Every structure is written in C-alpha cells, then in structure tokens.
Amino acid sequence: MAGRLERRIMRLNDEIAALREQERQAFEESQIHRHLNDDAERDYAVSGHAFDRMDAEDTRGDVDRADRVVSRIRASREKLEAKRDKLLSRLG
C-alpha cells in the first residue's frame, strides 16, 4: 500500500500528464494561428489594403494570445514538476 507521500506524488504525476497534454494541444493551436497570421501578413504585403492590414493585426493578436496560453500552462506544469521533485527527494 502506498503511503501518503507516494499518493501525493502519483496525484502530481497525473496532474503533470494532464498539463502536458493541454500544453501540446495549446501549442498545436498556436501553430495554426501562426500559419494563419503568416498568410494574412503575406496578403497585406502584396495588396496593401486596409482590410488585409486589419486581418494581419487580428491574427497577430491571436498568435500572441495563444502563445500566452502555452506559457501559462508550461509555467504551471514546471511548478508542479518542481513540487514533485521536492517530494521525490524526501523519499530517499
């Protein structure tokens, strides 16, 4: 039977795994936004139209927001990994 410390570590491992999956999905979404922004930037560079400029600005904002989501998830995951590592060092 696992002790309290081991159960906490296992629970942290589950949370870390879930965050890794969320991070992967958020990163994939950020890549989609990045591709859309590349297309919008290219369209604006070619046409110079105000509509294309606004589209490029909007898609750049989407990229920035998606990148912030990835960063927040990564920071949460790293915090939990540090906590888990500290608990693991207590096991001996």
A tleap script that builds the chain and sets N, CA, C and O, in Angstrom:
source leaprc.protein.ff14SB
mol = sequence {
  NMET ALA GLY ARG LEU GLU ARG ARG ILE MET
  ARG LEU ASN ASP GLU ILE ALA ALA LEU ARG
  GLU GLN GLU ARG GLN ALA PHE GLU GLU SER
  GLN ILE HIE ARG HIE LEU ASN ASP ASP ALA
  GLU ARG ASP TYR ALA VAL SER GLY HIE ALA
  PHE ASP ARG MET ASP ALA GLU ASP THR ARG
  GLY ASP VAL ASP ARG ALA ASP ARG VAL VAL
  SER ARG ILE ARG ALA SER ARG GLU LYS LEU
  GLU ALA LYS ARG ASP LYS LEU LEU SER ARG
  LEU CGLY
}
set mol.1.N position { 0.851 -1.184 0.000 }
set mol.1.CA position { 0.000 0.000 0.000 }
set mol.1.C position { 0.892 1.242 0.000 }
set mol.1.O position { 1.855 1.341 0.760 }
set mol.2.N position { 0.548 2.160 -0.855 }
set mol.2.CA position { 1.339 3.381 -0.979 }
set mol.2.C position { 1.049 4.298 0.201 }
set mol.2.O position { -0.083 4.402 0.674 }
set mol.3.N position { 2.106 4.955 0.659 }
set mol.3.CA position { 1.958 5.915 1.743 }
set mol.3.C position { 1.429 7.244 1.230 }
set mol.3.O position { 1.215 7.440 0.034 }
set mol.4.N position { 1.229 8.142 2.174 }
set mol.4.CA position { 0.671 9.451 1.832 }
set mol.4.C position { 1.555 10.210 0.852 }
set mol.4.O position { 1.054 10.816 -0.094 }
set mol.5.N position { 2.853 10.180 1.069 }
set mol.5.CA position { 3.789 10.881 0.193 }
set mol.5.C position { 3.747 10.310 -1.219 }
set mol.5.O position { 3.747 11.056 -2.199 }
set mol.6.N position { 3.711 8.982 -1.317 }
set mol.6.CA position { 3.651 8.339 -2.625 }
set mol.6.C position { 2.353 8.684 -3.353 }
set mol.6.O position { 2.363 8.910 -4.563 }
set mol.7.N position { 1.231 8.725 -2.618 }
set mol.7.CA position { -0.050 9.090 -3.235 }
set mol.7.C position { -0.014 10.526 -3.745 }
set mol.7.O position { -0.540 10.815 -4.820 }
set mol.8.N position { 0.603 11.429 -2.983 }
set mol.8.CA position { 0.725 12.820 -3.433 }
set mol.8.C position { 1.559 12.904 -4.711 }
set mol.8.O position { 1.234 13.661 -5.626 }
set mol.9.N position { 2.626 12.126 -4.762 }
set mol.9.CA position { 3.479 12.120 -5.949 }
set mol.9.C position { 2.710 11.568 -7.151 }
set mol.9.O position { 2.800 12.109 -8.253 }
set mol.10.N position { 1.962 10.498 -6.934 }
set mol.10.CA position { 1.182 9.930 -8.038 }
set mol.10.C position { 0.115 10.919 -8.528 }
set mol.10.O position { -0.125 11.033 -9.730 }
set mol.11.N position { -0.515 11.625 -7.599 }
set mol.11.CA position { -1.518 12.621 -7.978 }
set mol.11.C position { -0.863 13.758 -8.776 }
set mol.11.O position { -1.420 14.229 -9.768 }
set mol.12.N position { 0.315 14.189 -8.338 }
set mol.12.CA position { 1.051 15.218 -9.071 }
set mol.12.C position { 1.425 14.721 -10.464 }
set mol.12.O position { 1.334 15.472 -11.435 }
set mol.13.N position { 1.844 13.466 -10.567 }
set mol.13.CA position { 2.176 12.898 -11.880 }
set mol.13.C position { 0.970 12.929 -12.815 }
set mol.13.O position { 1.108 13.221 -14.002 }
set mol.14.N position { -0.211 12.628 -12.277 }
set mol.14.CA position { -1.430 12.683 -13.090 }
set mol.14.C position { -1.711 14.113 -13.549 }
set mol.14.O position { -2.060 14.341 -14.707 }
set mol.15.N position { -1.558 15.073 -12.638 }
set mol.15.CA position { -1.795 16.473 -12.992 }
set mol.15.C position { -0.772 16.959 -14.026 }
set mol.15.O position { -1.111 17.703 -14.947 }
set mol.16.N position { 0.463 16.534 -13.862 }
set mol.16.CA position { 1.520 16.910 -14.805 }
set mol.16.C position { 1.218 16.334 -16.184 }
set mol.16.O position { 1.370 17.018 -17.197 }
set mol.17.N position { 0.791 15.081 -16.219 }
set mol.17.CA position { 0.453 14.456 -17.510 }
set mol.17.C position { -0.697 15.205 -18.187 }
set mol.17.O position { -0.667 15.421 -19.399 }
set mol.18.N position { -1.700 15.598 -17.417 }
set mol.18.CA position { -2.826 16.351 -17.985 }
set mol.18.C position { -2.356 17.700 -18.520 }
set mol.18.O position { -2.787 18.129 -19.591 }
set mol.19.N position { -1.475 18.367 -17.779 }
set mol.19.CA position { -0.955 19.652 -18.234 }
set mol.19.C position { -0.097 19.497 -19.483 }
set mol.19.O position { -0.129 20.351 -20.369 }
set mol.20.N position { 0.664 18.418 -19.557 }
set mol.20.CA position { 1.456 18.176 -20.765 }
set mol.20.C position { 0.561 18.050 -21.992 }
set mol.20.O position { 0.880 18.568 -23.062 }
set mol.21.N position { -0.560 17.358 -21.826 }
set mol.21.CA position { -1.499 17.202 -22.940 }
set mol.21.C position { -2.128 18.548 -23.296 }
set mol.21.O position { -2.260 18.881 -24.474 }
set mol.22.N position { -2.511 19.314 -22.291 }
set mol.22.CA position { -3.058 20.646 -22.551 }
set mol.22.C position { -2.026 21.528 -23.252 }
set mol.22.O position { -2.354 22.271 -24.177 }
set mol.23.N position { -0.792 21.435 -22.804 }
set mol.23.CA position { 0.283 22.224 -23.408 }
set mol.23.C position { 0.483 21.828 -24.871 }
set mol.23.O position { 0.667 22.691 -25.730 }
set mol.24.N position { 0.446 20.542 -25.150 }
set mol.24.CA position { 0.595 20.070 -26.527 }
set mol.24.C position { -0.526 20.606 -27.409 }
set mol.24.O position { -0.285 21.095 -28.512 }
set mol.25.N position { -1.750 20.508 -26.909 }
set mol.25.CA position { -2.892 20.991 -27.681 }
set mol.25.C position { -2.831 22.504 -27.893 }
set mol.25.O position { -3.108 22.992 -28.988 }
set mol.26.N position { -2.470 23.240 -26.846 }
set mol.26.CA position { -2.371 24.694 -26.960 }
set mol.26.C position { -1.261 25.083 -27.932 }
set mol.26.O position { -1.405 26.044 -28.687 }
set mol.27.N position { -0.155 24.340 -27.915 }
set mol.27.CA position { 0.931 24.619 -28.836 }
set mol.27.C position { 0.489 24.383 -30.280 }
set mol.27.O position { 0.792 25.182 -31.166 }
set mol.28.N position { -0.226 23.282 -30.510 }
set mol.28.CA position { -0.729 22.995 -31.852 }
set mol.28.C position { -1.667 24.107 -32.320 }
set mol.28.O position { -1.614 24.533 -33.474 }
set mol.29.N position { -2.520 24.568 -31.419 }
set mol.29.CA position { -3.422 25.669 -31.775 }
set mol.29.C position { -2.634 26.933 -32.092 }
set mol.29.O position { -2.979 27.667 -33.018 }
set mol.30.N position { -1.571 27.190 -31.323 }
set mol.30.CA position { -0.763 28.384 -31.598 }
set mol.30.C position { -0.098 28.282 -32.966 }
set mol.30.O position { 0.092 29.292 -33.643 }
set mol.31.N position { 0.255 27.070 -33.371 }
set mol.31.CA position { 0.866 26.893 -34.684 }
set mol.31.C position { -0.131 27.184 -35.802 }
set mol.31.O position { 0.230 27.745 -36.836 }
set mol.32.N position { -1.374 26.802 -35.589 }
set mol.32.CA position { -2.418 27.108 -36.572 }
set mol.32.C position { -2.568 28.618 -36.697 }
set mol.32.O position { -2.616 29.157 -37.803 }
set mol.33.N position { -2.642 29.299 -35.553 }
set mol.33.CA position { -2.758 30.761 -35.578 }
set mol.33.C position { -1.545 31.393 -36.261 }
set mol.33.O position { -1.675 32.378 -36.987 }
set mol.34.N position { -0.380 30.823 -36.022 }
set mol.34.CA position { 0.850 31.340 -36.633 }
set mol.34.C position { 0.784 31.221 -38.167 }
set mol.34.O position { 1.171 32.146 -38.881 }
set mol.35.N position { 0.298 30.092 -38.656 }
set mol.35.CA position { 0.164 29.898 -40.106 }
set mol.35.C position { -0.853 30.870 -40.700 }
set mol.35.O position { -0.632 31.448 -41.764 }
set mol.36.N position { -1.979 31.041 -39.988 }
set mol.36.CA position { -2.983 31.992 -40.456 }
set mol.36.C position { -2.413 33.410 -40.497 }
set mol.36.O position { -2.689 34.178 -41.418 }
set mol.37.N position { -1.615 33.739 -39.485 }
set mol.37.CA position { -1.004 35.067 -39.457 }
set mol.37.C position { 0.006 35.235 -40.586 }
set mol.37.O position { 0.081 36.301 -41.198 }
set mol.38.N position { 0.770 34.208 -40.862 }
set mol.38.CA position { 1.720 34.282 -41.987 }
set mol.38.C position { 0.979 34.578 -43.292 }
set mol.38.O position { 1.412 35.408 -44.091 }
set mol.39.N position { -0.136 33.892 -43.492 }
set mol.39.CA position { -0.933 34.138 -44.706 }
set mol.39.C position { -1.473 35.566 -44.727 }
set mol.39.O position { -1.426 36.236 -45.758 }
set mol.40.N position { -1.983 36.029 -43.591 }
set mol.40.CA position { -2.549 37.380 -43.526 }
set mol.40.C position { -1.470 38.437 -43.755 }
set mol.40.O position { -1.701 39.426 -44.451 }
set mol.41.N position { -0.289 38.226 -43.167 }
set mol.41.CA position { 0.821 39.167 -43.363 }
set mol.41.C position { 1.235 39.208 -44.837 }
set mol.41.O position { 1.517 40.272 -45.387 }
set mol.42.N position { 1.266 38.051 -45.449 }
set mol.42.CA position { 1.633 37.965 -46.862 }
set mol.42.C position { 0.590 38.668 -47.738 }
set mol.42.O position { 0.937 39.397 -48.668 }
set mol.43.N position { -0.685 38.439 -47.430 }
set mol.43.CA position { -1.751 39.105 -48.182 }
set mol.43.C position { -1.636 40.618 -48.066 }
set mol.43.O position { -1.796 41.337 -49.053 }
set mol.44.N position { -1.360 41.097 -46.864 }
set mol.44.CA position { -1.232 42.543 -46.662 }
set mol.44.C position { -0.016 43.087 -47.405 }
set mol.44.O position { -0.076 44.162 -48.001 }
set mol.45.N position { 1.080 42.348 -47.366 }
set mol.45.CA position { 2.285 42.805 -48.058 }
set mol.45.C position { 2.055 42.913 -49.559 }
set mol.45.O position { 2.592 43.808 -50.212 }
set mol.46.N position { 1.265 42.011 -50.098 }
set mol.46.CA position { 1.002 42.006 -51.537 }
set mol.46.C position { -0.025 43.070 -51.920 }
set mol.46.O position { 0.160 43.795 -52.897 }
set mol.47.N position { -1.118 43.161 -51.140 }
set mol.47.CA position { -2.224 44.041 -51.547 }
set mol.47.C position { -2.113 45.451 -50.975 }
set mol.47.O position { -2.415 46.428 -51.660 }
set mol.48.N position { -1.682 45.554 -49.733 }
set mol.48.CA position { -1.624 46.852 -49.082 }
set mol.48.C position { -2.985 47.393 -48.683 }
set mol.48.O position { -3.079 48.538 -48.239 }
set mol.49.N position { -4.038 46.607 -48.827 }
set mol.49.CA position { -5.387 47.056 -48.495 }
set mol.49.C position { -5.577 47.150 -46.979 }
set mol.49.O position { -4.987 46.388 -46.214 }
set mol.50.N position { -6.408 48.095 -46.570 }
set mol.50.CA position { -6.681 48.296 -45.145 }
set mol.50.C position { -7.294 47.049 -44.520 }
set mol.50.O position { -6.977 46.705 -43.381 }
set mol.51.N position { -8.175 46.367 -45.261 }
set mol.51.CA position { -8.802 45.159 -44.738 }
set mol.51.C position { -7.729 44.103 -44.426 }
set mol.51.O position { -7.771 43.461 -43.377 }
set mol.52.N position { -6.781 43.934 -45.333 }
set mol.52.CA position { -5.721 42.949 -45.120 }
set mol.52.C position { -4.836 43.348 -43.940 }
set mol.52.O position { -4.352 42.486 -43.206 }
set mol.53.N position { -4.626 44.646 -43.757 }
set mol.53.CA position { -3.836 45.114 -42.617 }
set mol.53.C position { -4.558 44.771 -41.313 }
set mol.53.O position { -3.940 44.286 -40.366 }
set mol.54.N position { -5.864 45.024 -41.269 }
set mol.54.CA position { -6.640 44.714 -40.062 }
set mol.54.C position { -6.642 43.211 -39.794 }
set mol.54.O position { -6.535 42.780 -38.645 }
set mol.55.N position { -6.762 42.421 -40.850 }
set mol.55.CA position { -6.736 40.964 -40.696 }
set mol.55.C position { -5.388 40.517 -40.136 }
set mol.55.O position { -5.333 39.656 -39.258 }
set mol.56.N position { -4.310 41.096 -40.640 }
set mol.56.CA position { -2.970 40.744 -40.150 }
set mol.56.C position { -2.816 41.127 -38.680 }
set mol.56.O position { -2.227 40.377 -37.901 }
set mol.57.N position { -3.338 42.280 -38.303 }
set mol.57.CA position { -3.264 42.697 -36.898 }
set mol.57.C position { -4.069 41.764 -36.008 }
set mol.57.O position { -3.627 41.394 -34.920 }
set mol.58.N position { -5.252 41.387 -36.475 }
set mol.58.CA position { -6.098 40.468 -35.700 }
set mol.58.C position { -5.424 39.112 -35.517 }
set mol.58.O position { -5.410 38.562 -34.416 }
set mol.59.N position { -4.874 38.586 -36.585 }
set mol.59.CA position { -4.251 37.263 -36.487 }
set mol.59.C position { -2.982 37.320 -35.637 }
set mol.59.O position { -2.650 36.347 -34.961 }
set mol.60.N position { -2.272 38.449 -35.664 }
set mol.60.CA position { -1.092 38.607 -34.794 }
set mol.60.C position { -1.529 38.564 -33.331 }
set mol.60.O position { -0.855 37.967 -32.492 }
set mol.61.N position { -2.661 39.200 -33.034 }
set mol.61.CA position { -3.197 39.153 -31.673 }
set mol.61.C position { -3.559 37.736 -31.258 }
set mol.61.O position { -3.342 37.344 -30.112 }
set mol.62.N position { -4.117 36.964 -32.199 }
set mol.62.CA position { -4.446 35.564 -31.913 }
set mol.62.C position { -3.190 34.761 -31.584 }
set mol.62.O position { -3.194 33.931 -30.675 }
set mol.63.N position { -2.116 35.015 -32.332 }
set mol.63.CA position { -0.842 34.324 -32.079 }
set mol.63.C position { -0.336 34.676 -30.686 }
set mol.63.O position { 0.074 33.799 -29.927 }
set mol.64.N position { -0.366 35.957 -30.358 }
set mol.64.CA position { 0.124 36.390 -29.045 }
set mol.64.C position { -0.686 35.766 -27.914 }
set mol.64.O position { -0.120 35.308 -26.923 }
set mol.65.N position { -2.013 35.747 -28.060 }
set mol.65.CA position { -2.864 35.142 -27.033 }
set mol.65.C position { -2.583 33.640 -26.899 }
set mol.65.O position { -2.481 33.123 -25.786 }
set mol.66.N position { -2.463 32.961 -28.002 }
set mol.66.CA position { -2.189 31.516 -27.966 }
set mol.66.C position { -0.833 31.235 -27.320 }
set mol.66.O position { -0.688 30.281 -26.556 }
set mol.67.N position { 0.154 32.069 -27.631 }
set mol.67.CA position { 1.474 31.896 -27.018 }
set mol.67.C position { 1.426 32.119 -25.510 }
set mol.67.O position { 2.115 31.430 -24.757 }
set mol.68.N position { 0.616 33.078 -25.066 }
set mol.68.CA position { 0.483 33.319 -23.620 }
set mol.68.C position { -0.173 32.124 -22.930 }
set mol.68.O position { 0.201 31.773 -21.811 }
set mol.69.N position { -1.140 31.503 -23.587 }
set mol.69.CA position { -1.791 30.314 -23.016 }
set mol.69.C position { -0.761 29.196 -22.857 }
set mol.69.O position { -0.696 28.552 -21.811 }
set mol.70.N position { 0.035 28.971 -23.888 }
set mol.70.CA position { 1.075 27.931 -23.821 }
set mol.70.C position { 2.038 28.239 -22.679 }
set mol.70.O position { 2.413 27.343 -21.922 }
set mol.71.N position { 2.436 29.496 -22.555 }
set mol.71.CA position { 3.374 29.885 -21.493 }
set mol.71.C position { 2.787 29.661 -20.104 }
set mol.71.O position { 3.481 29.186 -19.205 }
set mol.72.N position { 1.511 30.003 -19.925 }
set mol.72.CA position { 0.876 29.802 -18.612 }
set mol.72.C position { 0.790 28.322 -18.267 }
set mol.72.O position { 1.060 27.924 -17.133 }
set mol.73.N position { 0.414 27.511 -19.246 }
set mol.73.CA position { 0.325 26.069 -18.985 }
set mol.73.C position { 1.708 25.514 -18.665 }
set mol.73.O position { 1.863 24.721 -17.736 }
set mol.74.N position { 2.710 25.930 -19.430 }
set mol.74.CA position { 4.079 25.463 -19.204 }
set mol.74.C position { 4.556 25.852 -17.801 }
set mol.74.O position { 5.174 25.043 -17.109 }
set mol.75.N position { 4.274 27.073 -17.386 }
set mol.75.CA position { 4.687 27.527 -16.052 }
set mol.75.C position { 4.007 26.690 -14.969 }
set mol.75.O position { 4.641 26.321 -13.981 }
set mol.76.N position { 2.728 26.392 -15.150 }
set mol.76.CA position { 2.008 25.558 -14.182 }
set mol.76.C position { 2.607 24.165 -14.114 }
set mol.76.O position { 2.805 23.610 -13.033 }
set mol.77.N position { 2.893 23.607 -15.285 }
set mol.77.CA position { 3.490 22.267 -15.327 }
set mol.77.C position { 4.852 22.263 -14.642 }
set mol.77.O position { 5.148 21.368 -13.850 }
set mol.78.N position { 5.671 23.250 -14.940 }
set mol.78.CA position { 7.008 23.310 -14.340 }
set mol.78.C position { 6.939 23.478 -12.831 }
set mol.78.O position { 7.762 22.921 -12.105 }
set mol.79.N position { 5.969 24.234 -12.359 }
set mol.79.CA position { 5.790 24.411 -10.915 }
set mol.79.C position { 5.441 23.081 -10.253 }
set mol.79.O position { 5.986 22.732 -9.206 }
set mol.80.N position { 4.517 22.341 -10.886 }
set mol.80.CA position { 4.149 21.032 -10.334 }
set mol.80.C position { 5.315 20.055 -10.403 }
set mol.80.O position { 5.498 19.248 -9.491 }
set mol.81.N position { 6.101 20.117 -11.470 }
set mol.81.CA position { 7.266 19.222 -11.571 }
set mol.81.C position { 8.275 19.532 -10.473 }
set mol.81.O position { 8.873 18.617 -9.908 }
set mol.82.N position { 8.468 20.794 -10.169 }
set mol.82.CA position { 9.393 21.161 -9.089 }
set mol.82.C position { 8.869 20.655 -7.746 }
set mol.82.O position { 9.633 20.167 -6.914 }
set mol.83.N position { 7.566 20.778 -7.548 }
set mol.83.CA position { 6.954 20.284 -6.310 }
set mol.83.C position { 7.111 18.775 -6.208 }
set mol.83.O position { 7.450 18.243 -5.151 }
set mol.84.N position { 6.859 18.093 -7.323 }
set mol.84.CA position { 7.010 16.635 -7.339 }
set mol.84.C position { 8.452 16.230 -7.060 }
set mol.84.O position { 8.703 15.305 -6.288 }
set mol.85.N position { 9.398 16.923 -7.688 }
set mol.85.CA position { 10.814 16.601 -7.480 }
set mol.85.C position { 11.220 16.795 -6.027 }
set mol.85.O position { 12.017 16.027 -5.486 }
set mol.86.N position { 10.670 17.821 -5.403 }
set mol.86.CA position { 10.960 18.055 -3.986 }
set mol.86.C position { 10.431 16.900 -3.137 }
set mol.86.O position { 11.101 16.430 -2.217 }
set mol.87.N position { 9.218 16.453 -3.463 }
set mol.87.CA position { 8.647 15.320 -2.718 }
set mol.87.C position { 9.448 14.035 -2.980 }
set mol.87.O position { 9.669 13.233 -2.072 }
set mol.88.N position { 9.877 13.856 -4.236 }
set mol.88.CA position { 10.672 12.664 -4.547 }
set mol.88.C position { 11.981 12.639 -3.770 }
set mol.88.O position { 12.443 11.576 -3.355 }
set mol.89.N position { 12.573 13.804 -3.574 }
set mol.89.CA position { 13.843 13.857 -2.819 }
set mol.89.C position { 13.617 13.483 -1.367 }
set mol.89.O position { 14.543 13.032 -0.693 }
set mol.90.N position { 12.405 13.664 -0.877 }
set mol.90.CA position { 12.092 13.285 0.511 }
set mol.90.C position { 11.940 11.791 0.676 }
set mol.90.O position { 12.039 11.269 1.787 }
set mol.91.N position { 11.697 11.092 -0.439 }
set mol.91.CA position { 11.546 9.639 -0.345 }
set mol.91.C position { 12.862 8.947 -0.022 }
set mol.91.O position { 12.894 7.886 0.601 }
set mol.92.N position { 13.927 9.567 -0.455 }
set mol.92.CA position { 15.222 8.989 -0.134 }
set mol.92.C position { 15.932 8.421 -1.255 }
set mol.92.O position { 17.038 7.906 -1.089 }
savepdb mol mol.pdb
quit
